Amino acid sequence: MRRLSIVKELLLSLVERKKFFLAPLVIILVLMIVFILLAEIPALTPFIYAIF
């Protein structure tokens, strides 16, 4: 639950300070984290490798 609050706080900070140019960076980082977490599941590994 704490991780979600950190992400929420980061996004609210970006909107409040009008740092919209950082949004693609945040999106790419989140996608990379998701792929890394999915790659650790042995049953899903072949599907992740097929994407790349």
PDB file of N, CA, C, O and CB in Angstrom:
ATOM      1  N   MET A   1       0.817  -1.180   0.000  1.00  0.00           N
ATOM      2  CA  MET A   1       0.000   0.000   0.000  1.00  0.00           C
ATOM      3  C   MET A   1       0.872   1.260   0.000  1.00  0.00           C
ATOM      4  O   MET A   1       0.512   2.275  -0.597  1.00  0.00           O
ATOM      5  CB  MET A   1      -0.935  -0.011   1.199  1.00  0.00           C
ATOM      6  N   ARG A   2       1.981   1.183   0.653  1.00  0.00           N
ATOM      7  CA  ARG A   2       2.876   2.336   0.749  1.00  0.00           C
ATOM      8  C   ARG A   2       3.429   2.721  -0.618  1.00  0.00           C
ATOM      9  O   ARG A   2       3.609   3.903  -0.909  1.00  0.00           O
ATOM     10  CB  ARG A   2       4.025   2.039   1.714  1.00  0.00           C
ATOM     11  N   ARG A   3       3.700   1.720  -1.458  1.00  0.00           N
ATOM     12  CA  ARG A   3       4.249   1.993  -2.790  1.00  0.00           C
ATOM     13  C   ARG A   3       3.269   2.777  -3.637  1.00  0.00           C
ATOM     14  O   ARG A   3       3.663   3.673  -4.383  1.00  0.00           O
ATOM     15  CB  ARG A   3       4.619   0.694  -3.496  1.00  0.00           C
ATOM     16  N   LEU A   4       1.988   2.442  -3.525  1.00  0.00           N
ATOM     17  CA  LEU A   4       0.986   3.158  -4.298  1.00  0.00           C
ATOM     18  C   LEU A   4       0.895   4.614  -3.865  1.00  0.00           C
ATOM     19  O   LEU A   4       0.684   5.497  -4.697  1.00  0.00           O
ATOM     20  CB  LEU A   4      -0.372   2.485  -4.158  1.00  0.00           C
ATOM     21  N   SER A   5       1.051   4.868  -2.591  1.00  0.00           N
ATOM     22  CA  SER A   5       0.995   6.249  -2.121  1.00  0.00           C
ATOM     23  C   SER A   5       2.198   7.048  -2.616  1.00  0.00           C
ATOM     24  O   SER A   5       2.082   8.246  -2.872  1.00  0.00           O
ATOM     25  CB  SER A   5       0.929   6.289  -0.593  1.00  0.00           C
ATOM     26  N   ILE A   6       3.337   6.403  -2.750  1.00  0.00           N
ATOM     27  CA  ILE A   6       4.522   7.083  -3.283  1.00  0.00           C
ATOM     28  C   ILE A   6       4.302   7.456  -4.738  1.00  0.00           C
ATOM     29  O   ILE A   6       4.635   8.565  -5.155  1.00  0.00           O
ATOM     30  CB  ILE A   6       5.775   6.195  -3.143  1.00  0.00           C
ATOM     31  N   VAL A   7       3.743   6.535  -5.513  1.00  0.00           N
ATOM     32  CA  VAL A   7       3.474   6.806  -6.926  1.00  0.00           C
ATOM     33  C   VAL A   7       2.435   7.912  -7.057  1.00  0.00           C
ATOM     34  O   VAL A   7       2.576   8.807  -7.890  1.00  0.00           O
ATOM     35  CB  VAL A   7       2.994   5.526  -7.650  1.00  0.00           C
ATOM     36  N   LYS A   8       1.400   7.850  -6.240  1.00  0.00           N
ATOM     37  CA  LYS A   8       0.357   8.877  -6.259  1.00  0.00           C
ATOM     38  C   LYS A   8       0.943  10.248  -5.921  1.00  0.00           C
ATOM     39  O   LYS A   8       0.622  11.245  -6.568  1.00  0.00           O
ATOM     40  CB  LYS A   8      -0.768   8.521  -5.269  1.00  0.00           C
ATOM     41  N   GLU A   9       1.788  10.287  -4.921  1.00  0.00           N
ATOM     42  CA  GLU A   9       2.413  11.548  -4.525  1.00  0.00           C
ATOM     43  C   GLU A   9       3.307  12.098  -5.639  1.00  0.00           C
ATOM     44  O   GLU A   9       3.328  13.304  -5.885  1.00  0.00           O
ATOM     45  CB  GLU A   9       3.230  11.356  -3.240  1.00  0.00           C
ATOM     46  N   LEU A  10       4.036  11.221  -6.302  1.00  0.00           N
ATOM     47  CA  LEU A  10       4.897  11.640  -7.411  1.00  0.00           C
ATOM     48  C   LEU A  10       4.070  12.228  -8.547  1.00  0.00           C
ATOM     49  O   LEU A  10       4.404  13.285  -9.082  1.00  0.00           O
ATOM     50  CB  LEU A  10       5.732  10.456  -7.924  1.00  0.00           C
ATOM     51  N   LEU A  11       2.989  11.540  -8.916  1.00  0.00           N
ATOM     52  CA  LEU A  11       2.151  12.029 -10.005  1.00  0.00           C
ATOM     53  C   LEU A  11       1.484  13.358  -9.653  1.00  0.00           C
ATOM     54  O   LEU A  11       1.411  14.256 -10.492  1.00  0.00           O
ATOM     55  CB  LEU A  11       1.090  10.994 -10.355  1.00  0.00           C
ATOM     56  N   LEU A  12       1.003  13.488  -8.430  1.00  0.00           N
ATOM     57  CA  LEU A  12       0.405  14.759  -8.013  1.00  0.00           C
ATOM     58  C   LEU A  12       1.425  15.883  -8.011  1.00  0.00           C
ATOM     59  O   LEU A  12       1.101  17.020  -8.355  1.00  0.00           O
ATOM     60  CB  LEU A  12      -0.214  14.624  -6.630  1.00  0.00           C
ATOM     61  N   SER A  13       2.641  15.578  -7.630  1.00  0.00           N
ATOM     62  CA  SER A  13       3.702  16.580  -7.641  1.00  0.00           C
ATOM     63  C   SER A  13       4.023  17.030  -9.064  1.00  0.00           C
ATOM     64  O   SER A  13       4.238  18.216  -9.315  1.00  0.00           O
ATOM     65  CB  SER A  13       4.959  16.029  -6.969  1.00  0.00           C
ATOM     66  N   LEU A  14       4.053  16.068 -10.000  1.00  0.00           N
ATOM     67  CA  LEU A  14       4.325  16.421 -11.396  1.00  0.00           C
ATOM     68  C   LEU A  14       3.227  17.322 -11.964  1.00  0.00           C
ATOM     69  O   LEU A  14       3.513  18.268 -12.698  1.00  0.00           O
ATOM     70  CB  LEU A  14       4.458  15.151 -12.252  1.00  0.00           C
ATOM     71  N   VAL A  15       1.988  17.030 -11.627  1.00  0.00           N
ATOM     72  CA  VAL A  15       0.871  17.835 -12.121  1.00  0.00           C
ATOM     73  C   VAL A  15       0.881  19.217 -11.481  1.00  0.00           C
ATOM     74  O   VAL A  15       0.657  20.223 -12.156  1.00  0.00           O
ATOM     75  CB  VAL A  15      -0.468  17.131 -11.843  1.00  0.00           C
ATOM     76  N   GLU A  16       1.141  19.263 -10.184  1.00  0.00           N
ATOM     77  CA  GLU A  16       1.125  20.540  -9.459  1.00  0.00           C
ATOM     78  C   GLU A  16       2.223  21.478  -9.951  1.00  0.00           C
ATOM     79  O   GLU A  16       2.007  22.684 -10.078  1.00  0.00           O
ATOM     80  CB  GLU A  16       1.285  20.300  -7.955  1.00  0.00           C
ATOM     81  N   ARG A  17       3.380  20.929 -10.222  1.00  0.00           N
ATOM     82  CA  ARG A  17       4.515  21.765 -10.658  1.00  0.00           C
ATOM     83  C   ARG A  17       4.612  21.893 -12.166  1.00  0.00           C
ATOM     84  O   ARG A  17       5.541  22.512 -12.685  1.00  0.00           O
ATOM     85  CB  ARG A  17       5.810  21.198 -10.127  1.00  0.00           C
ATOM     86  N   LYS A  18       3.638  21.299 -12.878  1.00  0.00           N
ATOM     87  CA  LYS A  18       3.558  21.361 -14.338  1.00  0.00           C
ATOM     88  C   LYS A  18       4.823  20.829 -15.005  1.00  0.00           C
ATOM     89  O   LYS A  18       5.337  21.422 -15.953  1.00  0.00           O
ATOM     90  CB  LYS A  18       3.304  22.791 -14.786  1.00  0.00           C
ATOM     91  N   LYS A  19       5.311  19.710 -14.499  1.00  0.00           N
ATOM     92  CA  LYS A  19       6.480  19.049 -15.069  1.00  0.00           C
ATOM     93  C   LYS A  19       6.022  17.899 -15.969  1.00  0.00           C
ATOM     94  O   LYS A  19       6.417  16.750 -15.772  1.00  0.00           O
ATOM     95  CB  LYS A  19       7.428  18.530 -13.948  1.00  0.00           C
ATOM     96  N   PHE A  20       5.193  18.221 -16.949  1.00  0.00           N
ATOM     97  CA  PHE A  20       4.601  17.200 -17.797  1.00  0.00           C
ATOM     98  C   PHE A  20       5.630  16.493 -18.672  1.00  0.00           C
ATOM     99  O   PHE A  20       5.387  15.375 -19.128  1.00  0.00           O
ATOM    100  CB  PHE A  20       3.537  17.812 -18.662  1.00  0.00           C
ATOM    101  N   PHE A  21       6.766  17.122 -18.910  1.00  0.00           N
ATOM    102  CA  PHE A  21       7.787  16.494 -19.740  1.00  0.00           C
ATOM    103  C   PHE A  21       8.413  15.280 -19.046  1.00  0.00           C
ATOM    104  O   PHE A  21       9.078  14.480 -19.704  1.00  0.00           O
ATOM    105  CB  PHE A  21       8.869  17.508 -20.093  1.00  0.00           C
ATOM    106  N   LEU A  22       8.214  15.126 -17.738  1.00  0.00           N
ATOM    107  CA  LEU A  22       8.734  13.969 -17.012  1.00  0.00           C
ATOM    108  C   LEU A  22       7.789  12.769 -17.057  1.00  0.00           C
ATOM    109  O   LEU A  22       8.163  11.670 -16.647  1.00  0.00           O
ATOM    110  CB  LEU A  22       9.002  14.347 -15.575  1.00  0.00           C
ATOM    111  N   ALA A  23       6.577  12.971 -17.548  1.00  0.00           N
ATOM    112  CA  ALA A  23       5.585  11.886 -17.583  1.00  0.00           C
ATOM    113  C   ALA A  23       6.071  10.682 -18.399  1.00  0.00           C
ATOM    114  O   ALA A  23       5.923   9.554 -17.927  1.00  0.00           O
ATOM    115  CB  ALA A  23       4.269  12.403 -18.166  1.00  0.00           C
ATOM    116  N   PRO A  24       6.644  10.861 -19.601  1.00  0.00           N
ATOM    117  CA  PRO A  24       7.127   9.683 -20.340  1.00  0.00           C
ATOM    118  C   PRO A  24       8.198   8.899 -19.581  1.00  0.00           C
ATOM    119  O   PRO A  24       8.236   7.671 -19.658  1.00  0.00           O
ATOM    120  CB  PRO A  24       7.679  10.113 -21.684  1.00  0.00           C
ATOM    121  N   LEU A  25       9.047   9.584 -18.866  1.00  0.00           N
ATOM    122  CA  LEU A  25      10.078   8.926 -18.078  1.00  0.00           C
ATOM    123  C   LEU A  25       9.461   8.072 -16.981  1.00  0.00           C
ATOM    124  O   LEU A  25       9.884   6.937 -16.757  1.00  0.00           O
ATOM    125  CB  LEU A  25      11.028   9.957 -17.474  1.00  0.00           C
ATOM    126  N   VAL A  26       8.476   8.609 -16.308  1.00  0.00           N
ATOM    127  CA  VAL A  26       7.808   7.870 -15.237  1.00  0.00           C
ATOM    128  C   VAL A  26       7.083   6.656 -15.805  1.00  0.00           C
ATOM    129  O   VAL A  26       7.120   5.578 -15.211  1.00  0.00           O
ATOM    130  CB  VAL A  26       6.818   8.779 -14.483  1.00  0.00           C
ATOM    131  N   ILE A  27       6.426   6.823 -16.946  1.00  0.00           N
ATOM    132  CA  ILE A  27       5.702   5.712 -17.572  1.00  0.00           C
ATOM    133  C   ILE A  27       6.663   4.598 -17.974  1.00  0.00           C
ATOM    134  O   ILE A  27       6.376   3.423 -17.745  1.00  0.00           O
ATOM    135  CB  ILE A  27       4.917   6.204 -18.803  1.00  0.00           C
ATOM    136  N   ILE A  28       7.788   4.951 -18.562  1.00  0.00           N
ATOM    137  CA  ILE A  28       8.780   3.950 -18.967  1.00  0.00           C
ATOM    138  C   ILE A  28       9.345   3.218 -17.755  1.00  0.00           C
ATOM    139  O   ILE A  28       9.522   2.000 -17.796  1.00  0.00           O
ATOM    140  CB  ILE A  28       9.918   4.610 -19.759  1.00  0.00           C
ATOM    141  N   LEU A  29       9.626   3.939 -16.686  1.00  0.00           N
ATOM    142  CA  LEU A  29      10.143   3.305 -15.477  1.00  0.00           C
ATOM    143  C   LEU A  29       9.139   2.331 -14.883  1.00  0.00           C
ATOM    144  O   LEU A  29       9.513   1.243 -14.445  1.00  0.00           O
ATOM    145  CB  LEU A  29      10.512   4.357 -14.446  1.00  0.00           C
ATOM    146  N   VAL A  30       7.868   2.710 -14.864  1.00  0.00           N
ATOM    147  CA  VAL A  30       6.831   1.828 -14.327  1.00  0.00           C
ATOM    148  C   VAL A  30       6.703   0.575 -15.199  1.00  0.00           C
ATOM    149  O   VAL A  30       6.574  -0.531 -14.674  1.00  0.00           O
ATOM    150  CB  VAL A  30       5.470   2.572 -14.243  1.00  0.00           C
ATOM    151  N   LEU A  31       6.737   0.739 -16.508  1.00  0.00           N
ATOM    152  CA  LEU A  31       6.659  -0.422 -17.402  1.00  0.00           C
ATOM    153  C   LEU A  31       7.851  -1.359 -17.216  1.00  0.00           C
ATOM    154  O   LEU A  31       7.693  -2.580 -17.245  1.00  0.00           O
ATOM    155  CB  LEU A  31       6.584   0.039 -18.859  1.00  0.00           C
ATOM    156  N   MET A  32       9.030  -0.798 -17.027  1.00  0.00           N
ATOM    157  CA  MET A  32      10.209  -1.634 -16.804  1.00  0.00           C
ATOM    158  C   MET A  32      10.084  -2.411 -15.499  1.00  0.00           C
ATOM    159  O   MET A  32      10.455  -3.584 -15.442  1.00  0.00           O
ATOM    160  CB  MET A  32      11.479  -0.776 -16.787  1.00  0.00           C
ATOM    161  N   ILE A  33       9.577  -1.785 -14.473  1.00  0.00           N
ATOM    162  CA  ILE A  33       9.385  -2.471 -13.190  1.00  0.00           C
ATOM    163  C   ILE A  33       8.394  -3.613 -13.345  1.00  0.00           C
ATOM    164  O   ILE A  33       8.604  -4.702 -12.811  1.00  0.00           O
ATOM    165  CB  ILE A  33       8.894  -1.485 -12.109  1.00  0.00           C
ATOM    166  N   VAL A  34       7.313  -3.365 -14.079  1.00  0.00           N
ATOM    167  CA  VAL A  34       6.316  -4.414 -14.299  1.00  0.00           C
ATOM    168  C   VAL A  34       6.923  -5.580 -15.064  1.00  0.00           C
ATOM    169  O   VAL A  34       6.695  -6.736 -14.706  1.00  0.00           O
ATOM    170  CB  VAL A  34       5.104  -3.857 -15.059  1.00  0.00           C
ATOM    171  N   PHE A  35       7.688  -5.296 -16.106  1.00  0.00           N
ATOM    172  CA  PHE A  35       8.325  -6.374 -16.874  1.00  0.00           C
ATOM    173  C   PHE A  35       9.317  -7.167 -16.031  1.00  0.00           C
ATOM    174  O   PHE A  35       9.395  -8.389 -16.154  1.00  0.00           O
ATOM    175  CB  PHE A  35       9.034  -5.801 -18.094  1.00  0.00           C
ATOM    176  N   ILE A  36      10.059  -6.498 -15.194  1.00  0.00           N
ATOM    177  CA  ILE A  36      11.011  -7.196 -14.329  1.00  0.00           C
ATOM    178  C   ILE A  36      10.281  -8.104 -13.346  1.00  0.00           C
ATOM    179  O   ILE A  36      10.698  -9.238 -13.112  1.00  0.00           O
ATOM    180  CB  ILE A  36      11.889  -6.189 -13.568  1.00  0.00           C
ATOM    181  N   LEU A  37       9.199  -7.605 -12.777  1.00  0.00           N
ATOM    182  CA  LEU A  37       8.434  -8.425 -11.839  1.00  0.00           C
ATOM    183  C   LEU A  37       7.792  -9.615 -12.546  1.00  0.00           C
ATOM    184  O   LEU A  37       7.756 -10.712 -11.990  1.00  0.00           O
ATOM    185  CB  LEU A  37       7.359  -7.581 -11.148  1.00  0.00           C
ATOM    186  N   LEU A  38       7.291  -9.419 -13.748  1.00  0.00           N
ATOM    187  CA  LEU A  38       6.689 -10.519 -14.497  1.00  0.00           C
ATOM    188  C   LEU A  38       7.737 -11.532 -14.957  1.00  0.00           C
ATOM    189  O   LEU A  38       7.439 -12.721 -15.068  1.00  0.00           O
ATOM    190  CB  LEU A  38       5.927  -9.976 -15.702  1.00  0.00           C
ATOM    191  N   ALA A  39       8.948 -11.077 -15.221  1.00  0.00           N
ATOM    192  CA  ALA A  39      10.006 -11.974 -15.679  1.00  0.00           C
ATOM    193  C   ALA A  39      10.455 -12.927 -14.576  1.00  0.00           C
ATOM    194  O   ALA A  39      11.067 -13.957 -14.860  1.00  0.00           O
ATOM    195  CB  ALA A  39      11.196 -11.168 -16.184  1.00  0.00           C
ATOM    196  N   GLU A  40      10.163 -12.598 -13.344  1.00  0.00           N
ATOM    197  CA  GLU A  40      10.552 -13.468 -12.236  1.00  0.00           C
ATOM    198  C   GLU A  40       9.607 -14.651 -12.068  1.00  0.00           C
ATOM    199  O   GLU A  40       9.920 -15.597 -11.345  1.00  0.00           O
ATOM    200  CB  GLU A  40      10.607 -12.675 -10.950  1.00  0.00           C
ATOM    201  N   ILE A  41       8.456 -14.605 -12.728  1.00  0.00           N
ATOM    202  CA  ILE A  41       7.501 -15.711 -12.671  1.00  0.00           C
ATOM    203  C   ILE A  41       7.853 -16.678 -13.800  1.00  0.00           C
ATOM    204  O   ILE A  41       7.720 -16.327 -14.973  1.00  0.00           O
ATOM    205  CB  ILE A  41       6.009 -15.199 -12.792  1.00  0.00           C
ATOM    206  N   PRO A  42       8.299 -17.889 -13.465  1.00  0.00           N
ATOM    207  CA  PRO A  42       8.787 -18.820 -14.494  1.00  0.00           C
ATOM    208  C   PRO A  42       7.767 -19.147 -15.579  1.00  0.00           C
ATOM    209  O   PRO A  42       8.155 -19.336 -16.732  1.00  0.00           O
ATOM    210  CB  PRO A  42       9.222 -20.094 -13.844  1.00  0.00           C
ATOM    211  N   ALA A  43       6.497 -19.220 -15.259  1.00  0.00           N
ATOM    212  CA  ALA A  43       5.490 -19.572 -16.256  1.00  0.00           C
ATOM    213  C   ALA A  43       5.280 -18.459 -17.283  1.00  0.00           C
ATOM    214  O   ALA A  43       4.867 -18.728 -18.411  1.00  0.00           O
ATOM    215  CB  ALA A  43       4.174 -19.894 -15.571  1.00  0.00           C
ATOM    216  N   LEU A  44       5.559 -17.218 -16.902  1.00  0.00           N
ATOM    217  CA  LEU A  44       5.342 -16.089 -17.808  1.00  0.00           C
ATOM    218  C   LEU A  44       6.587 -15.670 -18.573  1.00  0.00           C
ATOM    219  O   LEU A  44       6.496 -14.843 -19.480  1.00  0.00           O
ATOM    220  CB  LEU A  44       4.828 -14.921 -17.037  1.00  0.00           C
ATOM    221  N   THR A  45       7.716 -16.204 -18.240  1.00  0.00           N
ATOM    222  CA  THR A  45       8.980 -15.807 -18.846  1.00  0.00           C
ATOM    223  C   THR A  45       8.987 -15.957 -20.366  1.00  0.00           C
ATOM    224  O   THR A  45       9.425 -15.025 -21.041  1.00  0.00           O
ATOM    225  CB  THR A  45      10.099 -16.618 -18.257  1.00  0.00           C
ATOM    226  N   PRO A  46       8.530 -17.067 -20.947  1.00  0.00           N
ATOM    227  CA  PRO A  46       8.549 -17.170 -22.413  1.00  0.00           C
ATOM    228  C   PRO A  46       7.715 -16.086 -23.103  1.00  0.00           C
ATOM    229  O   PRO A  46       8.074 -15.632 -24.190  1.00  0.00           O
ATOM    230  CB  PRO A  46       8.043 -18.534 -22.835  1.00  0.00           C
ATOM    231  N   PHE A  47       6.623 -15.675 -22.492  1.00  0.00           N
ATOM    232  CA  PHE A  47       5.798 -14.642 -23.096  1.00  0.00           C
ATOM    233  C   PHE A  47       6.459 -13.278 -23.057  1.00  0.00           C
ATOM    234  O   PHE A  47       6.311 -12.486 -23.987  1.00  0.00           O
ATOM    235  CB  PHE A  47       4.467 -14.579 -22.407  1.00  0.00           C
ATOM    236  N   ILE A  48       7.183 -13.002 -21.991  1.00  0.00           N
ATOM    237  CA  ILE A  48       7.903 -11.730 -21.882  1.00  0.00           C
ATOM    238  C   ILE A  48       9.009 -11.684 -22.923  1.00  0.00           C
ATOM    239  O   ILE A  48       9.196 -10.655 -23.572  1.00  0.00           O
ATOM    240  CB  ILE A  48       8.489 -11.540 -20.458  1.00  0.00           C
ATOM    241  N   TYR A  49       9.747 -12.777 -23.096  1.00  0.00           N
ATOM    242  CA  TYR A  49      10.822 -12.808 -24.072  1.00  0.00           C
ATOM    243  C   TYR A  49      10.279 -12.707 -25.493  1.00  0.00           C
ATOM    244  O   TYR A  49      10.970 -12.198 -26.375  1.00  0.00           O
ATOM    245  CB  TYR A  49      11.643 -14.080 -23.912  1.00  0.00           C
ATOM    246  N   ALA A  50       9.068 -13.175 -25.733  1.00  0.00           N
ATOM    247  CA  ALA A  50       8.466 -13.091 -27.069  1.00  0.00           C
ATOM    248  C   ALA A  50       8.146 -11.639 -27.433  1.00  0.00           C
ATOM    249  O   ALA A  50       8.131 -11.287 -28.613  1.00  0.00           O
ATOM    250  CB  ALA A  50       7.183 -13.950 -27.138  1.00  0.00           C
ATOM    251  N   ILE A  51       7.895 -10.808 -26.443  1.00  0.00           N
ATOM    252  CA  ILE A  51       7.599  -9.395 -26.716  1.00  0.00           C
ATOM    253  C   ILE A  51       8.828  -8.695 -27.295  1.00  0.00           C
ATOM    254  O   ILE A  51       8.711  -7.848 -28.181  1.00  0.00           O
ATOM    255  CB  ILE A  51       7.133  -8.676 -25.425  1.00  0.00           C
ATOM    256  N   PHE A  52       9.996  -9.055 -26.789  1.00  0.00           N
ATOM    257  CA  PHE A  52      11.209  -8.398 -27.245  1.00  0.00           C
ATOM    258  C   PHE A  52      11.878  -9.213 -28.319  1.00  0.00           C
ATOM    259  O   PHE A  52      12.925  -8.818 -28.832  1.00  0.00           O
ATOM    260  CB  PHE A  52      12.164  -8.167 -26.090  1.00  0.00           C
TER     261      PHE A  52
END
